Each structure stands twice: as C-alpha cells, then as structure tokens.
C-alpha cells in the first residue's frame, strides 16, 4: 500500500482508481460505465486487504463529484469508516498514534462531505488521450442479475488490450485479459451459473479466470477454441 499522508487521497491505490475513473469519464462515458470499468481494471486493488479501503474511497469520491454516488458504494464507505476497520488496518501496518488520530479526522471529514449531495457536477475536462472501446460481447444472464461484456480498448487510436467483465448491479470484476487486436470472441449462457466463452486458437491470456463471484452468486466459466 503506497501511502504518503493521512488524507483519503494520499495513496497510490486512491490515485489510480480516481484517475482511471476520470480518464474514462472525461472521454464522454457515463459515470456508471466509468465505475464498472475501474472496478474491473483495478479489481486487484478492490480485493486486496491493504488497498481495498482506499479504492472504495476513490470510487465514492469520483461518483460524488459526478453526482452519481451509488447507495451501495456510499454504504460500503460508511461501513469502513464507522466500523473503525480502516484505523485498525493502519494499526496493523505500524502507523503512529498521531497518524491514526489524524487519519480518523480525515475519514470523518470525508464521510461528512459525501453524505451531502454535491451542488454541481464536476465538469468534464478535455481528455489528454482519445480513449475508446469496441464492444465485442454484451450478454445478460438468464436471471437478469448480471451481464458479461468483452471490449477492445484503444488510446489515441492504438490498441491496448481486450478485456472481459462480469458485472452485477453493484459490483463485479474482470474475467480475462489478452492483447491481440481483432480477435473474434463469442459467449453463451448455458444457464445463469454457467458461461461458455469461445475464442480463436493461440490466444495468450494475461488473465484467465474459470469463475466469477459476487455476493454469493458464482458463475462457472468454460473456454473453448474454434
């Protein structure tokens, strides 16, 4: 956990999630789409014991600034702060008593801020990069509780990677990544808990999960090659 101060924004994970949100939002995407993308792209942060809290703080800050703060995100952040779990984490990591005291002040101030709706939405800034996505798959599960998407992502016209997300209403994460532009990908739900993904042969995945899980709902993922 790279931290340089007691304020909620003083960490690498906060900066990466917050900046990632606005990189997408400033390119014209909706706050909802930006949120789902950063949850997937930075899923390791959201799941990591040391980085999870700051990641949720960053997402809440970004959503609050764009007047799109989800109730589930707000409740997650409120629980982290009011339960004292973040202060306990700082204790585990060896923070001084003064730092923990000042961290509590910063957390309480942050929670107070996002508990009141922002008066005006933060204006989009002219993007530093031209970011766009090419959606290859968008498939809603038979139970209508989750959706599987696959997109190719480009920056300034240059291909970055192809990524897949499994998203529920209030969360989810990435399923796979690979870097091969123009690859054909298809998917089919066998039922609400089984998804079959078909790709070309020879794909070298940088991430390839055989399941996706959120709030007790698990999906088994099977891969086939044409």
N, C-alpha and C positions, 0 to 999 in steps of 0.2 A: 504493500500500500504506500505509494508515493505521496506524502503529506508534507506541506511546508507551513501550515498555520492551523489555527483552531476554527476558522470560519468554514462554513459548509462547502464553499467553492475552492478551498485550499487543498486540493488533491488532484492527482493525475486522473483518477477514475471519474471524478466530477467533471473535470475539464474535457475529457474525451467524449463523455456521453452528451454533455451540454453542447459542445461544439459540433458533434456529429448530428444532433437534432437540428441545429440551425443551418448547417451545411445543406441539409435536405429541404428544410422549411423555406430557406431563402431562395431556393430554386423553384418555388411555386407549389411545392407539395403541401397537402393539408397537415395540420398538427397530428391527426390520427395516424396518417401514413408515416410521418416522421417518427412518431413514437414507436410504431411497430417495427420500423427498420432499425432503430437504435437498440431496441430490446433484443433483436436478433443478432445484429452485428457485434454488440457488446454483451452477449449472453454470458460470457465467462465472468465479466465484472459483476453482473447481477446475481450470479450463483456463487461467487467467491465470498468466503467468510469475512475477509478484511475489506473488500471493495464494494460489497453489496449495498451497504447503507449510503455511501456517497453517490452511488449510481442512481438509487431511488431519489435522493435529494436533487440530483441534477435533472432527472426527468420531471420531477414535480416543479422545479424552478422554471424549466423551459415551457411546460404546459401552462403554468400560472401566467407567465409573461405573454403567452399567446391566447390567453383567456379560454383555455381548453382543458383545464385541470380535471382529470377524471376522479370520480369519488373514490374508486378503488386505490388509485395512486396516493391520493390525499390520506386515506385511512392507513395505508402502509407506512407512510412517512410519520403520521401522528403516532402510530403504534411504536415505531422505532424510538421516537423521541420520548414519549411519555412513559414507556416501559423502562427507560434507562439503559437499554441494550447497547446503544452506541457508546455511552460513557463506560460501560463495562468492558467493551472491546478496547477502548483506549487504555483502560487499566491493564488489561491483558498484555497490551503492546508496550507497557512500561512508561506511559505518559506521567508527567509530574502532577502533583495535586493542583498547582496553579493552572496548568494547561487544561486539566479536566474541569476545573471551575469555570474557566473562560470558554471552554467548549460548550458547557451547559448553557451559558448565557447566549452564545451564538445560536445554539439549536432552538432555544425558547424563542428567540427573536425571529428566526426563520419560520418556525411554525406559526407564530402570530401573523407574520406577513402573508403567508399563503392561505391563512384561514379567512382572509378578507379578499373578496374578488378585486382584481386589478381594474382600475378605472378605464384604461385604454389598452388596446392590444399593441404589443411591440411591433413596430413596422419592419417589414422585410427589408433586408439590406441587399444591395446589388451583389449577386454571388461572385465570389472570387473565381469559381470554376463552374463550367457548364456541366451540371450533373443530370443525367437522365437514366431511365430504366426502360428495358424492353421486357414486357411481361410475357413469359412463355407458358405458364400454367397458373390458373386460379380455380381451385376446386373446393367447393363447400362439402363438408362431410354429410352423410345421410341424416345425422341427428341435428344438423344445423347449429352445432355448438362450436365448430372450429373450421378453419379454412387453410388449405395448403396452397402456397404460391411459390413459383420459381421465376426469378428475374435475372436478366443480364444487366449489369451496371456499367455505365460509361462516365468518364470525366473528361471534359474538353474533347469529346469525340473518341477518346481512347478507351478501349475495353479494359475493365478492371477485373471482374470475375462474374461467375454465375452463382447465385445463392438461392437456397430454399428455406422457407419459413413455415412453421406450423403455429398458427395464432388462434388463441381463444379470445373471448371478449375482453378480458383484462390482462392478458399475458400470453407467453409462449416463448418461442426461441427458434434458433437456426437448426436445420436438419442436415444440410450438406453445403459444401463449397467446392468449386473446381474452377480452373482457369483454362477454358478452351472455347473461344468465341464461335458462335454459330451452331453449337451442339444442339441436336434435337432431344427434347425431354418431354415425356408424357407421364401421366399418372392416372390411377383408377382406384376408387374406393371399393373394396370388396364388401366391407360393412363399416360401421362407424369407428371400429377399433383396428382395422387392417387397411393399409395403403400399399399399393404396388407402384413402384416408380420404374420406368423404362428409359434407358439412355443408350447412346451409342457405345460400341465396344472401345476399350482402350482409354477410358476416362481415368485420370489420376486425381482422385479426390483429396483435398487438403483437410476435409472433414466429412465424415460419412456415418451418421448415427442410424442405428437399426430400431430406434424407438423415439417417441416424443411423449412428454408427460407434463401435465399441468393440473394442479388441484384435484388429484385423484383420477383424472381421465388419462389413460395411457393408450397410445397408438403404436401398433407394431408396423414397422416399415420394412418392406422387402424390395430388393433391387434386381432388375432384370436387364439384360443387354440384348439389343436387336441383332 
